Amino acid sequence: MMSADQDRFTSAGTDIEEVKKLNAESGLTYNEVEELLARQYQKEKLEQKPDL
């Protein structure tokens, strides 16, 4: 059975909960930025399309 310290830290000593906290506070992920840019590009592309 693992102790609370073993559940919280990796074998290298990294605090898993601290990493999760910092990740949550870090902002958008690469994939989120990519999706946002794709949506903006599509919106601009549609706005520039001349009416037929």
Backbone as JSON Lines, residues from 0, in Angstrom:
{"i":0,"aa":"M","n":[0.84,-1.19,0.0],"ca":[0.0,0.0,0.0],"c":[0.88,1.25,0.0]}
{"i":1,"aa":"M","n":[0.55,2.24,-0.84],"ca":[1.35,3.45,-0.96],"c":[0.93,4.47,0.09]}
{"i":2,"aa":"S","n":[1.89,5.21,0.58],"ca":[1.58,6.28,1.52],"c":[1.16,7.52,0.74]}
{"i":3,"aa":"A","n":[0.66,8.53,1.45],"ca":[0.22,9.77,0.81],"c":[1.38,10.46,0.1]}
{"i":4,"aa":"D","n":[2.59,10.4,0.68],"ca":[3.76,11.01,0.04],"c":[4.1,10.31,-1.27]}
{"i":5,"aa":"Q","n":[3.97,9.0,-1.32],"ca":[4.28,8.26,-2.54],"c":[3.27,8.58,-3.64]}
{"i":6,"aa":"D","n":[2.02,8.87,-3.26],"ca":[1.0,9.22,-4.23],"c":[1.2,10.63,-4.78]}
{"i":7,"aa":"R","n":[1.81,11.49,-3.99],"ca":[1.96,12.9,-4.34],"c":[3.24,13.18,-5.15]}
{"i":8,"aa":"F","n":[4.26,12.38,-4.97],"ca":[5.54,12.62,-5.62],"c":[5.93,11.49,-6.57]}
{"i":9,"aa":"T","n":[6.59,11.86,-7.67],"ca":[7.1,10.84,-8.58],"c":[8.38,10.25,-7.99]}
{"i":10,"aa":"S","n":[8.9,9.21,-8.61],"ca":[10.14,8.6,-8.13],"c":[11.31,9.58,-8.22]}
{"i":11,"aa":"A","n":[11.21,10.59,-9.1],"ca":[12.26,11.61,-9.23],"c":[12.08,12.76,-8.25]}
{"i":12,"aa":"G","n":[10.97,12.74,-7.5],"ca":[10.74,13.77,-6.49],"c":[9.85,14.92,-6.93]}
{"i":13,"aa":"T","n":[9.25,14.81,-8.1],"ca":[8.37,15.87,-8.6],"c":[7.04,15.84,-7.86]}
{"i":14,"aa":"D","n":[6.6,17.0,-7.4],"ca":[5.33,17.14,-6.71],"c":[4.21,17.16,-7.75]}
{"i":15,"aa":"I","n":[3.46,16.08,-7.87],"ca":[2.44,15.93,-8.89],"c":[1.34,16.98,-8.74]}
{"i":16,"aa":"E","n":[0.9,17.24,-7.53],"ca":[-0.16,18.22,-7.31],"c":[0.29,19.62,-7.69]}
{"i":17,"aa":"E","n":[1.53,19.96,-7.42],"ca":[2.06,21.27,-7.78],"c":[2.11,21.42,-9.31]}
{"i":18,"aa":"V","n":[2.51,20.38,-10.0],"ca":[2.55,20.42,-11.46],"c":[1.15,20.6,-12.02]}
{"i":19,"aa":"K","n":[0.17,19.9,-11.49],"ca":[-1.21,20.05,-11.94],"c":[-1.7,21.47,-11.71]}
{"i":20,"aa":"K","n":[-1.39,22.04,-10.57],"ca":[-1.79,23.4,-10.23],"c":[-1.16,24.4,-11.2]}
{"i":21,"aa":"L","n":[0.13,24.27,-11.45],"ca":[0.82,25.18,-12.36],"c":[0.3,25.05,-13.79]}
{"i":22,"aa":"N","n":[0.01,23.84,-14.22],"ca":[-0.55,23.62,-15.56],"c":[-1.9,24.29,-15.71]}
{"i":23,"aa":"A","n":[-2.73,24.2,-14.67],"ca":[-4.06,24.81,-14.72],"c":[-3.97,26.33,-14.8]}
{"i":24,"aa":"E","n":[-2.93,26.91,-14.23],"ca":[-2.77,28.36,-14.21],"c":[-2.0,28.9,-15.41]}
{"i":25,"aa":"S","n":[-1.5,28.02,-16.27],"ca":[-0.56,28.45,-17.31],"c":[-1.21,29.05,-18.55]}
{"i":26,"aa":"G","n":[-2.5,28.94,-18.72],"ca":[-3.15,29.5,-19.9],"c":[-3.52,28.44,-20.9]}
{"i":27,"aa":"L","n":[-3.65,28.87,-22.15],"ca":[-4.09,27.97,-23.21],"c":[-3.04,26.92,-23.55]}
{"i":28,"aa":"T","n":[-3.51,25.74,-23.92],"ca":[-2.62,24.69,-24.4],"c":[-2.33,24.93,-25.88]}
{"i":29,"aa":"Y","n":[-1.37,24.23,-26.41],"ca":[-1.03,24.33,-27.84],"c":[-2.26,24.02,-28.68]}
{"i":30,"aa":"N","n":[-2.99,22.96,-28.35],"ca":[-4.16,22.57,-29.13],"c":[-5.28,23.61,-29.04]}
{"i":31,"aa":"E","n":[-5.44,24.23,-27.88],"ca":[-6.46,25.27,-27.74],"c":[-6.12,26.49,-28.59]}
{"i":32,"aa":"V","n":[-4.85,26.87,-28.62],"ca":[-4.42,28.0,-29.46],"c":[-4.62,27.66,-30.93]}
{"i":33,"aa":"E","n":[-4.25,26.46,-31.32],"ca":[-4.42,26.04,-32.71],"c":[-5.9,26.09,-33.12]}
{"i":34,"aa":"E","n":[-6.78,25.63,-32.26],"ca":[-8.22,25.66,-32.56],"c":[-8.73,27.1,-32.64]}
{"i":35,"aa":"L","n":[-8.3,27.95,-31.73],"ca":[-8.71,29.35,-31.74],"c":[-8.27,30.04,-33.02]}
{"i":36,"aa":"L","n":[-7.04,29.82,-33.43],"ca":[-6.53,30.42,-34.67],"c":[-7.28,29.91,-35.89]}
{"i":37,"aa":"A","n":[-7.61,28.64,-35.89],"ca":[-8.36,28.06,-37.02],"c":[-9.74,28.69,-37.11]}
{"i":38,"aa":"R","n":[-10.39,28.88,-35.99],"ca":[-11.72,29.51,-35.99],"c":[-11.64,30.95,-36.48]}
{"i":39,"aa":"Q","n":[-10.64,31.68,-36.02],"ca":[-10.48,33.07,-36.45],"c":[-10.2,33.14,-37.95]}
{"i":40,"aa":"Y","n":[-9.38,32.24,-38.45],"ca":[-9.06,32.2,-39.87],"c":[-10.32,31.93,-40.69]}
{"i":41,"aa":"Q","n":[-11.12,30.95,-40.26],"ca":[-12.35,30.61,-40.98],"c":[-13.32,31.79,-40.96]}
{"i":42,"aa":"K","n":[-13.43,32.47,-39.83],"ca":[-14.33,33.61,-39.71],"c":[-13.89,34.72,-40.67]}
{"i":43,"aa":"E","n":[-12.61,35.03,-40.69],"ca":[-12.09,36.07,-41.59],"c":[-12.28,35.67,-43.05]}
{"i":44,"aa":"K","n":[-12.07,34.41,-43.34],"ca":[-12.22,33.91,-44.71],"c":[-13.67,34.08,-45.17]}
{"i":45,"aa":"L","n":[-14.63,33.79,-44.3],"ca":[-16.03,33.93,-44.65],"c":[-16.42,35.4,-44.81]}
{"i":46,"aa":"E","n":[-15.84,36.27,-44.0],"ca":[-16.15,37.7,-44.08],"c":[-15.61,38.31,-45.37]}
{"i":47,"aa":"Q","n":[-14.54,37.77,-45.9],"ca":[-13.92,38.31,-47.11],"c":[-14.55,37.76,-48.39]}
{"i":48,"aa":"K","n":[-15.35,36.73,-48.26],"ca":[-15.96,36.09,-49.43],"c":[-16.99,37.02,-50.03]}
{"i":49,"aa":"P","n":[-16.86,37.36,-51.31],"ca":[-17.84,38.27,-51.95],"c":[-19.19,37.58,-52.12]}
{"i":50,"aa":"D","n":[-20.25,38.37,-51.99],"ca":[-21.6,37.84,-52.19],"c":[-21.82,37.59,-53.67]}
{"i":51,"aa":"L","n":[-22.46,36.49,-53.98],"ca":[-22.75,36.15,-55.38],"c":[-24.16,36.51,-55.75]}
